[in-house]
Amino acid sequence: MGTTQLETVPEPKYWHLRTVLSNALDSEFEVGEILPNERELAARFGVARATLRQALEQLELEGRLQRRRGVGTTVAPPRVGVEVNPTRHSWPGAPGDAWQTEGCAEDVPPAAVGRALGRDDEKVYTVRRVRTVHGQPVATELLYVPPASVPGLSGIAGLGTDAGVARGRAVLRELQRLELGGQERTVELGSARAEDAKRLDRLPGAPVLVLTTRYLAAGGTAAVAVSTYRADTCRLTFGEPAGAGLLAAG
């Protein structure tokens, strides 16, 4: 992976280094191969380790690299297409839903979610879900559902008050009874919280894409889903149903 002179380059050093490293990944490295450690790379290119980290973080964000616990930085595999169709009007848990329910608890939601639900400081059902591709988790989700949206849940016997898959599935079934009025979605770049990082096999603070979906019914917000996707290997695109709505995930 030769050296390069960075001092006279007008663009930011880390960005030029990112270009050099990207070219090297194409010509000198195989998928899954471990890169030299930061000290070796910084010395080879004559840059500070802070500059190197910026370049590596950018390549991770672009899906070229992966940081793995106990392994190091490796060359990321090609992306695999996974359908995400924002125009499909269906509740979570409807037929064809690619998510798996992991559990459910009754908690006070984050302030922003509470405001969206109009339920500040009130407990709601929080359903935990995960999405996998080829057996590997690529996204996690917290679905917040006020009791008022699923009034029939209290009549379901045998579930008790403990968190669990059965209660989560029951919440999803009860949502199907409502007439869905529409969905509103926003996406932003974020950093993985410790819990999400662990479930996605990422390092805390790793880049993630946070997709927030408001499910509308009866003139208000019936539920809010906060989905966290691995940004290193995921790409969300939005479009019409035919051939559009793809999320690439490695």
Buried (B, 14 or more C-beta within 10 A) or exposed (E): BEEBEBEEEEEEBBEBBBBBBBEEBEEEBEEEEEBEEBEEBBEBBBBEEEBBBBBBBBBBBBBBBBBBEEEEBBBBEEBBEBEBBBEEEBBBBEEEBBBBBBBBBEEBBEEEBBEBBEBEEEEBBBBBBBBBBEEEBBBBBBBBBBBBBBEEBEEBEEBEEEBBBBBBBBBBBBBBEBEBBEBEBEBEEBEBBEEBBBBBEBBEEBBBBBBBBBBBBEEBBBBBBBBBBBBBBBBBEBEEEEEBBBBBBB
